[in-house]
Amino acid sequence: MVRIIVVDDDPTACKVLRRMLRPTYQVETFADGATALAHFMEAGAEIILTDLRMPEMDGFELLGRAKAVDPEVIVFIITGFSTVDSAVTAIKKGAHDYIPKPFDPDDVLLRIERALKERRLEEGMRLCQQERRRATEQYELVTNHPAMHAMLAMTKKVARTDSTVLIQGETGVGKELVARLIHRWSPRREHAFVPINCSALSEGIIESELFGHEKGAFTGAGEQRVGFFELAHRGTILLDEIGTTDHRFQVKLLRVLQDRSIYRVGSPKARRIDVRVVAATNQDLEVDVKEGRFRSDLYYRLSVVTIRIPPLRERRGDIPLLAEHFIRKYRQVNPCVSGVSPAGLRLLMEYDYPGNVRELENIIERAMILESSDLLQPASLLLDPGRPQPPGSERMDGGHREPAGAPLTLEQAERRCIQQALALAGGKKVAAARMLGINKTTLWRKMKRYGMFGEPDPAE
């Protein structure tokens, strides 16, 4: 459900807006901008409705601070002191709309619905543009390992067919990349490739997202929606993390695979689809079938062809190749870095990579940010081997003391990385968040968790 924050020091205005919006949206009301901003930074929201004139933090300041945290948030300025100048200022500062008081509740609802519809259209266009860009990219699976070459040979063979494929492998091995290669090498390459992470869709919305719904099918279904299966018509759909779905959805997916038709939620009409289905999982579905967590009939339907991607620890010879590949990929971050030092490469070769290729990529990207020499050194890789250090040497991270020579835990490495990024960014949290590849809200949450939380920088 869309989350809306209402900010007004007039309790009556808050009450009216809350009563008006709550049947359709999740609404939180606040009497001042500072409290509303703190809540927004913790919980987020899609829309903020704020009064203009308030003590301490006015609507313009709240607008600017909220946009600094999340540039995509939709902000409406509502005021009883409307002027042309203030309206122009609001729009220039990034407000979506400017609503004078007294307002018409129906007009406010209409403006919100229009803003959300525009946002969905923008997101759809952005996804299409990203997909078109991806379609023209040369997807490269960097490897010299015999097992990987055998896997690729099988992938090319199955790509020419319409058979359902199940891709198995640990998190981060490149299951989506292999699915994209299947699509690129298939006769469907000119049509859409639609990747879906099933674990990110809750039980209540997965059917609506995949199969679509009709207007009024359930509370909040204000308009008809086309599902991902229809968007993938004549193309390929990737159902990633298929093992996380429940039995009720599995039954419906089995019917789709058998009948090649879908039913939108709230519609009795079957819609024919022509979609190639690729599923992926990091779980052992055979075990899940034996223990009753996954339907056997769906498993056999999905696994017409099964492709297993070996984890990185089983093909350590690919580590230098992948490290070189990722250094080239992130060269714009630090053009001075040309490779990995012998000591750094030794650390990379000894590490077990529970997160596989994705983890190695993150390690290299982070090291490219932190490295100050022309080769990636052990210190920038943040893979502490636990070697003894001189007596009395210790690390101090956010008030947390680590014993000398102790291996870094994940939390300690993350805390250290945040500190180094902040140092490189001169204390500017927005710049540090950009370096770390996260948004500012996430950075603030992590800083708070590690006791590093502070007031926003005045320059931000």
N, C-alpha and C positions, 0 to 999 in steps of 0.2 A: 504494500500500500504506500502511496506517495506521502512523504512526511513534510509537514508545513510548520514553520515556526512563526508565531504572531507576536510582535513586540509593540506595546503601547502602554504609556503610563496612565491611560484612562481605563479603569476596570470595566466600564460599560462597553467600550469599543472591543476589548478583548473578549468579553462575554458574548457579544453579538457575533463576532467573527468565528469564535469557537463553535457556537450553536449552528451557525450557517455551514461550516466546513466539515464538521465531524461525521455527518452521514456518509461522506465519500472519502475523506482523507484522515490521516493520523495527525492530530493537531496538538501542539504544545504552545502555551501562552506565557509571556514574560512581561514584567512591568518595566524593565530597563535593559539597555543594550548590552551591558557588560555580562549580565547573567545569561542572556540569550546567546551571546557569542561563545561563552564557556560551554554551554550545552551543545551548540553547533559543532564546536571543535571535538567534543566527545562523541556525539551520536550522529552528527551530520543531518542534512535535510535537503530536499530537492528545491523547496521554495521558502523564501522568507518574506513575510508581510510586515513592514516596519513603519511606525510613525516617524515623522521627520523631526519634530521638536520634542526632545526629551532631555532631562538633566544628565550631566556627566558625559554620556555618549549619545550623540544625536544619530539620526537615521543615515546621514551621509558617512559618518565615521564607521558605523556598523556595516554599511554597504561595502566600504573599502576594505575593512578587516576581513569580512566574510569572503569577498572575492579573492583576497590574498591567500586564504586557506583553500578555497575551492572555486576556481574561475568559472565552473559550470553552473554554480547555484543561481537560481532565478530569484531576483529581488524586486519586490514591488514597494514603492514609496507611497504611503498613504498619509495625507496631511490635511488639516483644516485651514492651513495658511498657504494655500496654493497661489503661486505666481508663475508667470512665464519664465522668469529667470531661474527659479528653483526647479521647475520642470526640466528646463534645458540642462541645468547642472546635474540633475539626477541621471538623465540619460547619458550624458558625457562620462559620468563616473561608473557607468555600467549597469544602471537599473534597467530592468526589462520594461517597466511601465510606471506611470505616475498617476495615482488615483486621488482626486480631491474628496474631502469630506464636506457634507454628508454623502455617503456612497449608497448606491443601489446594490443590495445583496446579489441580485440576479446578474448585474453587470460585472461584479467582482468574480462570481463563479464562472461567467463566460470568459473573462480575461484569463483566468487561471487555466481553464480547459484549453483555450487557444494557445497559451504559452507551452503547456505540456505537449500538445499536438505538434507544435513547431519544433520542440526539442526532439520528439520521436522521429520526425522527418529528418532533422539534421543528423541525428545519430544513425538513421538508416542510410543516408547519403554518405556519411563518413565511413560506415562499414563497407558499403559498396565500393567506395574509392580505395579503401585499404585492401579489399579483396582483389580489385583490379590490379593494384600495384603488386600484390603478392603473386597474382597469376603470371605476371611478367618476370618475376624474379627467378633466378636459377637456384632451385633448392638443391643444396649440396650436402650430402652425407659424407663427412670426412672420415675415411677409414682405410686401413691397409690390412685389416684382420680377415682371415679366410672365412670365419663364421659370418661376418658381416657381408662379405661378397656373396656368399651362398644365400643369405637372407634377401639381398637386393635382387639376385637372379630370380628367386621365387616371386618377389614383389612385381617384377616386370612381367612375368608370365601371368599372374593373376590379374594384373591391371587391365589386360586386354579382354577380360571376361566381365560378366555382370554378377559374379558370385559374391555372396556376403563374406566378409573377411573379419576375423577376430585377431587383433594385434595385442600380444601380451608382452609385458615388460615392466620393470620397476619404474617408479616415478623419476622423470627426468631423462630417460634413455632416448627419447625422440619418437614417441609413438605418433604424435600428430604430424611430424615431419614425414614419416613413412606413409601415413594416410594421404598426405598431400602429394607424395610421389605417385601413389596408386592413382589418384585423380588426374595428375598431370600426364601420366603415361596411358590413360584410358581414352576411349572414344568420346567420353563426356567432358573432356578438358575445356571445351568452349563454354560450358555452363557452370553454374555456381558450385563452389565447395563450401559447405556450411558446417563448421565445427561447433559442437555443443558439449559443454562440461556438465554431465548429468548430476554430479555431486553438488553443483552450485544451484540446482533447482530443487526447491522443497517439494514435498509430496503434494501440497495443495496447488502448485502452479505448473508442475512439469507437463501435465496433459495440455493445459492451455498454451504453454510456450511451444510445444512440439506440434500439436495438432490444430491450434487456433481455437477461437471461440466466437460465438455469436453475441450480438449486442443484447444485454440483459440476461446472459446465461448464468451470472452469479453476481453477488454484490460487488460493485466497483467495475463491472464490465460495461462501461459507458458507450463502447463502440465495437464494431466487428473487428476481429484481429486475425490475420493470416499467420499460421504457424510455420515453424522452421521446415517441416517436411514439404509444405507447399512451396516455400522459398527455394528449396533444393530441387524442385521439379526438373527432371532431365539431367541433373547433376549428381553430386555425391554428398551424403550427410555423414559426419563422424559423430558417433555417440561415445564420447570419452567417459571413463569411469562408469561403465555400464553396470558393474557389480554393485554399485551403491543404490540402485533403484529397488523399489519394493515390489512385492508379488502382484499387487493390483495393476501397477503400470506394466509389469512384464507381460501380463495376460494381453493387454491392449497392444503392446508392441508386437507380440507374436501374431496377432490378427493382422496387423499392418503388413508384416513380412509375408504372411500367407496370401492375403487378399489383394495386396498392392492398392489399398484404399484407406483413407482416414475419415474419421468423423470429428468435425469441430465440436467442442464442448457446447451443448445446448442445441445441437442440430441433429435431426434424424437422417439427414442426407449424406450418403457416402460420396467421397470425392476421390476419383482415381488419381494416383500419383505414379510417376516413373522416376524412382530414386534408387541409387546404388547405396547400400548401407554398409558402412565400415564401423565396427565397434572396437573399443580399446579398454584395457583394464590392467591395473597393477596387482590384482588379486588372482588367486588360483581358483578359477571358476569351477573346476572339477571338484575341488574340496567343498566349495560353497554349495554345489549341487548335492553332494553326498550328505551334507549337514542341513539341507533344506532351506538354505538362504537364497538359492537361485534356482529357477525352474529348469528342469532338465530339457524339456522340449524347446525352450527358447535358446538354451546353450547350444544344442545340436543345430538349431537353425542358424545361429550366428557364426558357428565355427565350421562352416563349409571348408574354408581354408584358414588355418591358424599360422600366424607369423610371430615368432618369438624374437625379441631384440635382446641380445646379451647385455648385462650391465657393464659399466666401464671397467670395473675391477677385474673382469674376465678378459679384457682386451687392452691391457696397459700399454701395449705398443702404440695405441692410438693417442695416448695422452700428449706426447710432444707435437703431433700433427694438429690436434685440436687446440692446444695452447697457442700455436703459431697462427691458426685460423682465427681465433678470437682476438689475438693481438691486432691482426689486420682489421678485423671488424670494428674494434674500438680505437683505432689509430687516431681518430679525430679528438678523442678525450685527452690523449697525451702523445703528440707526434714524435716526441723524443725517444720513446721506447721502441726498440727494434727486436727484442727477444727476451728470453729468460736466462738468468745466470745459471751456471752449473749447480750451485747450491740450491737455487730456487727450483730447478728442474728435478733435483733429487727429492726434494720435499713433495713435489707434485706426483712423482712416480711412487712414493711410499704411501700416499694417502688413499683411503678406501672409497671415497666418494659415495656416501649413502644417497646423495641427491643426483648422482650420475653426471651426464654431460651438462645438464642445466646447472648443476652446482659448480662444475669446472668453469663454465662460462661466467657465472657470477663471481667466482674467485678472480678470474682474469680481469673482468671489468672493474672490480673494486681495486685490484692492484694497480691497474692503469691510472686510476684516480690518485692513488696514494704515492706512487713511485716518483722519485726525484732524479733517478739516474737513467742511463740508456738501456738497462737490463732490469727485468723484474727480480728483485731481491727477496730473500725469505721473509724479511720484516713486512713487506707490503702484501705478501700472500696471506698473512694472518693464519698460517698453519704452524703453530709453535710445536716443535718436536720435543720440548721438555728438557733441553740441554741445560746443564748447570750454568749458573751465572755467577759473576763475582759476588763475594760476601756483601750483604746489605742491599743488593740491587733488588728493587721491587717495582711493580707497576701500580699506579694509582689511577683508577677509572671511576669517575663520578663518586668519589668517596669510598669506593670499594677496593680493598687491598687484596692483591693476588700474590701468593707465595712465589718466590723466585724459582724459575725453571718448571713451574707447573704447566701442564697442557691447558690450552685455552678451552673453556666450555663454549657452547654456542652463544650463550648470553654474554659471556665476557668478550668474545670476539665481536659481537654486534655492538656492545657498548664502546669498545675500543675504536671500531670503525666509525661510529657516530662522532666520537670525540675528534678523530683525525679529520673527518669531513668538515666539521664545524671549524676546526683550526684552519684548514685550507680555505674555507669560505669567509674567514674573518669574523666568525660568529653569526653570520647571516643564515637564518634557518631556512629560508626559501632556497637559497643557493646550495646549502648543504643537502637539503632534501632532493634537489635536482641532481646533484652529484651521486647520491645514493640510489637514485631511480625510484624514489617513493614520493608521495605527496606530503605537504607540510603537516597535515592532520596526523598522518601515520607517524611522522618524525616526532611530533609533540607527544603522542601517546607513549612512544618508546622512551623518550627522555623522562617523562613522568614516571614510567615504570622503573627506570634505573636511577631515580632520584636526581635527574639532571634538568628537571622541568623549571622553566623560568618565565618571566614576563616577555612578551614579544619585543623584538628590537625596535627602537623608535624609527629607524630608517625603513622598516618594513610596514 
